[in-house]
Amino acid sequence: MPDERPKEHPIRELLLHGGHPFPPDMEEMIQRLHLKAGAITAEIAMDAYDWERGEQLERGRKKLRALCALNGV
């Protein structure tokens, strides 16, 4: 029986484990935000669970675009 690691927060799955829990455009914005310390906020960390389920995607894109602009990434 193979060892399976427990699933982590969807943003950690993307950034640390190479998972793809979000649509590609959102993943790209999250990866850019990750380059700037403190740019990934608690608010989007909680929203990520909705995005992983395919919910609130347009609202999420709007938030991510605004955060990218605010952080210059």
Secondary structure, 3 states (H helix, E strand, C coil): CCCCCCCCCHHHHHHHHCCCCCCHHHHHHHHHHHCCCCCCCHHHHHHHHHHHCCCCHHHHHHHHHHHHHHHCC
